């Protein structure tokens, strides 16, 4: 007989704990971008920024912590400039590829 597992017994999953390197962040953001949901990209950038430390990302991007929390919350629609600055602070960049290559 199989043992039943209650969801309340499962550990909480924190994606931020998996984002240890720039490569990890780049792979995560690439998957999110491929899904095509712009607001999910903002949320994913927020997860990556919190994993690195929001104060550090704020300092390196030239944005305030408050502005980052607001721009990178779920369902936010940050400006491209904000996304680009956060990516640079995270040590990654957005790249465009041809769809049929």
C-alpha atoms as one frame of an Amber mdcrd trajectory, in Angstrom:
protein
   0.000   0.000   0.000   1.331   3.431  -0.878   1.681   6.049   1.780  -0.438
   9.144   1.260   1.353  12.466   1.507  -0.487  15.575   2.572   0.494  18.800
   0.834   0.791  20.437   4.244   3.641  18.005   4.987   5.662  19.053   1.930
   8.479  21.528   2.244   8.044  24.961   0.680   9.960  25.336  -2.581  12.041
  28.499  -2.939  13.329  28.994  -6.485  15.726  31.652  -5.231  17.717  28.992
  -3.383  18.454  27.315  -6.735  19.858  30.476  -8.342  23.472  30.330  -7.251
  25.293  31.445 -10.425  24.739  33.743 -13.379  24.227  30.598 -15.469  21.442
  29.433 -13.151  19.764  32.850 -13.402  20.149  32.948 -17.189  18.631  29.464
 -17.591  15.714  30.331 -15.299  14.968  33.633 -17.043  15.227  31.971 -20.461
  12.557  29.430 -19.484  10.311  32.187 -18.179  10.746  34.278 -21.337   9.967
  31.257 -23.529   6.597  30.953 -21.794   5.760  34.425 -23.128   4.191  35.953
 -20.008   5.665  39.436 -19.511   4.412  39.789 -15.938   6.002  36.453 -15.038
   9.349  37.831 -16.241   9.042  40.685 -13.737   8.273  38.183 -10.983  11.209
  35.930 -12.009  13.577  38.913 -11.989  12.313  39.698  -8.499  13.082  36.165
  -7.340  16.591  36.376  -8.804  17.153  39.836  -7.303  16.077  38.663  -3.840
  18.363  35.629  -4.190  21.302  37.975  -4.789  20.179  40.568  -2.279  17.817
  43.375  -3.192  20.106  46.031  -1.701  23.023  44.872  -3.842  20.893  44.797
  -7.009  19.467  48.228  -6.197  22.936  49.679  -5.776  24.310  48.086  -8.953
  21.270  48.994 -11.054  20.982  52.567  -9.800  17.407  51.995  -8.659  15.986
  52.208  -5.152  14.999  49.063  -3.293  11.427  50.326  -3.115  11.316  50.870
  -6.883  12.680  47.364  -7.456  10.140  45.730  -5.160   7.357  47.614  -6.953
   8.638  46.893 -10.482   9.460  43.219  -9.836   6.339  42.083  -8.039   4.000
  39.492  -9.567   1.787  40.922 -12.335   3.947  44.053 -12.684   4.808  45.527
 -16.062   8.230  47.166 -15.634   9.796  49.332 -18.314  12.394  47.708 -20.543
  15.034  50.018 -19.077  14.319  48.619 -15.612  14.490  45.023 -16.864  17.757
  45.737 -18.656  19.328  47.397 -15.592  18.294  44.552 -13.304  19.630  41.968
 -15.759  22.967  43.796 -15.903  23.119  43.915 -12.099  22.416  40.164 -12.021
  25.242  39.511 -14.470  22.995  38.368 -17.337  21.689  39.925 -20.546  18.730
  39.407 -22.803  19.537  37.946 -26.215  17.370  37.800 -29.322  17.340  34.689
 -31.508  15.637  33.905 -34.776  12.627  31.671 -34.206  13.300  29.351 -37.164
  17.030  28.810 -36.954
